[in-house]
Amino acid sequence: MPLLGLGTYQLKHHTANSVTQALAAGYQMVDTSADYHTQRGIGDALRHCGLPRESIYVVTKIEATDDAFEATRLNLAELRLDHADLVLIHRPPERGIGEVLWQELRRAKREGLVRDIGVSNYSIEQIEELVYRTGELPAVNQIEWSPFGHSPRMLDFCFDNHIIIQAWSPLTRGLRLNDDKLASMAARYGKTPAQLLIRWNLQLGVVPLPKANHAQHQRENLEVFDFEIRQMDMVKLRTLNEHYSAMGVLPYI
Ligand SMILES: NC(=O)c1ccc[n+]([C@@H]2O[C@H](COP(=O)([O-])OP(=O)(O)OC[C@H]3O[C@@H](n4cnc5c(N)ncnc54)[C@H](OP(=O)(O)O)[C@@H]3O)[C@@H](O)[C@H]2O)c1
């Protein structure tokens, strides 16, 4: 899995152009879901970008009310791909743990529709229950994650169980980029707040999925491999944690 990817929620206008531009800038992973309405545009971008299919990691999701196997096939039809690299259960169902969804995703994996399967917005307890019932660990838990809202306990759990955390809303949807402490630390590194947030994830071993429509933002968010946040500042960033969520609540806590 590449170290960071392009989020595509609310990228539904001119998706193909935005994704084409991102792939040209160097993004190697794209995150989507049927309910983002970006799969067709991503499919167009993948077909016309001139890059081999294997060089782009495609993540999509199925919903709690779906037949997971069929929904995976429908996602692939929209994307016009023969396989996805990762398919996630978008959210845990209201009742139960998603055991049937998981078994159907396992079937999709066995039949070659997807390389890896995972979950999104699951708590530690929900992952434990899923694994207890099915015997298979998710490869990924995709959750909202930033210095302002994260969980050290989840980080340790995922590290111990070889589950990759993918960070959604890693830029807090832009809502906390003006935070004084964040902005002044970023300035010390000669970087933008967005770059500092992305780099913080990389140094934790978390895979951020910043969404950017604008070409300048897309480029900026890739320019995060030429500096390192000092350990002392990593700790300072972690102390900004107030379980903040751009959506109102961190569902996995
Ligand atoms: N699994 C889930 O339940 C779930 C939920 C939500 C999101 N996601 C995934 O995670 C992705 C990212 O989350 P998100 O879209 O909610 O929010 P985000 O990536 O935290 O923030 C996106 C916003 O930040 C702006 N931005 C991007 N780069 C910037 C920069 N360098 N400087 C200043 N502003 C910048 C974007 O502007 P422009 O677009 O105008 O460039 C956009 O308004 C989603 O797109 C989606 O793929 C998953």
The ligand as an SDF file (V2000), in Angstrom:
LIG
                    3D

 48 52  0  0  0  0  0  0  0  0999 V2000
  -14.3920    5.9360    5.7720 N   0  0  0  0  0  0  0  0  0  0  0  0
  -15.1380    6.9860    6.0550 C   0  0  0  0  0  0  0  0  0  0  0  0
  -16.1600    6.8960    6.7730 O   0  0  0  0  0  0  0  0  0  0  0  0
  -14.7420    8.3070    5.5080 C   0  0  0  0  0  0  0  0  0  0  0  0
  -15.4010    9.4670    5.9580 C   0  0  0  0  0  0  0  0  0  0  0  0
  -15.0040   10.6820    5.4480 C   0  0  0  0  0  0  0  0  0  0  0  0
  -13.9790   10.7460    4.5220 C   0  0  0  0  0  0  0  0  0  0  0  0
  -13.3430    9.6060    4.0730 N   0  0  0  0  0  0  0  0  0  0  0  0
  -12.2340    9.6420    3.0810 C   0  0  0  0  0  0  0  0  0  0  0  0
  -11.1910   10.4580    3.5720 O   0  0  0  0  0  0  0  0  0  0  0  0
  -10.9180   11.4940    2.6340 C   0  0  0  0  0  0  0  0  0  0  0  0
  -10.4030   12.7500    3.3030 C   0  0  0  0  0  0  0  0  0  0  0  0
  -11.3290   13.2750    4.2200 O   0  0  0  0  0  0  0  0  0  0  0  0
  -12.2020   14.6080    3.9510 P   0  0  0  0  0  0  0  0  0  0  0  0
  -12.4130   14.7500    2.5080 O   0  0  0  0  0  0  0  0  0  0  0  0
  -13.3890   14.5090    4.8350 O   0  0  0  0  0  0  0  0  0  0  0  0
  -11.3460   15.7980    4.5330 O   0  0  0  0  0  0  0  0  0  0  0  0
   -9.8090   16.3170    4.5120 P   0  0  0  0  0  0  0  0  0  0  0  0
   -8.9880   15.5410    3.5710 O   0  0  0  0  0  0  0  0  0  0  0  0
   -9.4090   16.3870    5.9490 O   0  0  0  0  0  0  0  0  0  0  0  0
   -9.9940   17.8260    4.0290 O   0  0  0  0  0  0  0  0  0  0  0  0
  -10.3890   18.1660    2.7250 C   0  0  0  0  0  0  0  0  0  0  0  0
  -10.4570   19.6860    2.6460 C   0  0  0  0  0  0  0  0  0  0  0  0
   -9.1480   20.2270    2.8830 O   0  0  0  0  0  0  0  0  0  0  0  0
   -8.8180   21.0920    1.7960 C   0  0  0  0  0  0  0  0  0  0  0  0
   -7.3640   20.9780    1.5600 N   0  0  0  0  0  0  0  0  0  0  0  0
   -6.7150   19.9540    0.9730 C   0  0  0  0  0  0  0  0  0  0  0  0
   -5.3980   20.1970    0.9550 N   0  0  0  0  0  0  0  0  0  0  0  0
   -5.2040   21.3990    1.5260 C   0  0  0  0  0  0  0  0  0  0  0  0
   -4.0640   22.1860    1.7740 C   0  0  0  0  0  0  0  0  0  0  0  0
   -2.8480   21.7570    1.4350 N   0  0  0  0  0  0  0  0  0  0  0  0
   -4.2270   23.3900    2.3800 N   0  0  0  0  0  0  0  0  0  0  0  0
   -5.4640   23.8250    2.7440 C   0  0  0  0  0  0  0  0  0  0  0  0
   -6.6010   23.1070    2.5280 N   0  0  0  0  0  0  0  0  0  0  0  0
   -6.4540   21.9030    1.9350 C   0  0  0  0  0  0  0  0  0  0  0  0
   -9.6090   20.6090    0.6310 C   0  0  0  0  0  0  0  0  0  0  0  0
   -9.7750   21.6770   -0.2830 O   0  0  0  0  0  0  0  0  0  0  0  0
   -9.9090   21.4940   -1.8870 P   0  0  0  0  0  0  0  0  0  0  0  0
  -10.6660   20.2470   -2.1340 O   0  0  0  0  0  0  0  0  0  0  0  0
  -10.6170   22.7140   -2.2890 O   0  0  0  0  0  0  0  0  0  0  0  0
   -8.5290   21.4110   -2.4830 O   0  0  0  0  0  0  0  0  0  0  0  0
  -10.9090   20.1920    1.3010 C   0  0  0  0  0  0  0  0  0  0  0  0
  -11.7330   21.3000    1.5370 O   0  0  0  0  0  0  0  0  0  0  0  0
  -12.2750   11.6700    1.9510 C   0  0  0  0  0  0  0  0  0  0  0  0
  -12.1820   12.4270    0.7740 O   0  0  0  0  0  0  0  0  0  0  0  0
  -12.6800   10.2340    1.7510 C   0  0  0  0  0  0  0  0  0  0  0  0
  -11.9700    9.6530    0.6730 O   0  0  0  0  0  0  0  0  0  0  0  0
  -13.7180    8.3860    4.5800 C   0  0  0  0  0  0  0  0  0  0  0  0
  1  2  1  0
  2  3  2  0
  2  4  1  0
  4  5  1  0
  4 48  2  0
  5  6  2  0
  6  7  1  0
  7  8  2  0
  8  9  1  0
  8 48  1  0
  9 10  1  0
  9 46  1  0
 10 11  1  0
 11 12  1  0
 11 44  1  0
 12 13  1  0
 13 14  1  0
 14 15  2  0
 14 16  1  0
 14 17  1  0
 17 18  1  0
 18 19  2  0
 18 20  1  0
 18 21  1  0
 21 22  1  0
 22 23  1  0
 23 24  1  0
 23 42  1  0
 24 25  1  0
 25 26  1  0
 25 36  1  0
 26 27  1  0
 26 35  1  0
 27 28  2  0
 28 29  1  0
 29 30  1  0
 29 35  2  0
 30 31  1  0
 30 32  2  0
 32 33  1  0
 33 34  2  0
 34 35  1  0
 36 37  1  0
 36 42  1  0
 37 38  1  0
 38 39  2  0
 38 40  1  0
 38 41  1  0
 42 43  1  0
 44 45  1  0
 44 46  1  0
 46 47  1  0
M  CHG  2   8   1  16  -1
M  END
$$$$
